[in-house]
């Protein structure tokens, strides 16, 4: 397990099929992001699951992005399994939706501004409203469905620049959301004059779960590592995507033979 120096603490990291994943708890990840923002840093973070890793193996650009993010949290039981196989166990999983929720709690204390980009029209607004209700003090910098298409980058960047958020949640699904942030976060930040930083995070279907557009697996299934099965039953058309899980298991077993 190699140690990397993050902004202020030593955090362990393990490389899974070339993608670095950090050994952080939900609480530690939250502290790190808080510190980045307080220090005025502009950083991208990612929530790595097996689908991310298989997409990164197919797409060198996505691999490059994941190798340069400030923090990659282990999102998913498959990541913990792979790390254990490599004899570098990670302590716990950090679901992206829970990190996003907790970061909104931190933002509400600092009165930071959060921007919600992505999902179907109207969903980002409803997700932001639900979080503002849960965390009074959370400032909604803006919401926009937008599109991950590079044609729309300039217009979306202009909107977000004007809103000056400290937290930017992007829900375009992986890898589009992470590629979007890698392309555009530096352009957004170059116009931010405040000494407070900005952290961007891809959040997948999180807005859908917060608003009830999609339903998360019950806790017992999540605890048993069966979230993927729940999703497969509810959204069977995703079976092709879920073949990635099988490929991930095979690739990990080959790598650690
Ligand atoms: N999405 C979007 N624009 C697109 C494609 C997807 O806003 O062009 C949104 C979609 O509405 C959903 C989110 O991206 O809210 C993530 O979807 P998915 O469940 O596929 O993501 P995952 O959690 O599996 O990465």
Boltz pocket constraint, residues with backbone or C-beta under 6 A from the ligand:
constraints:
  - pocket:
      binder: B
      contacts: [[A, 118], [A, 119], [A, 120], [A, 145], [A, 146], [A, 147], [A, 148], [A, 171], [A, 172], [A, 173], [A, 174], [A, 203], [A, 204], [A, 205], [A, 206], [A, 207], [A, 208]]
      max_distance: 6.0
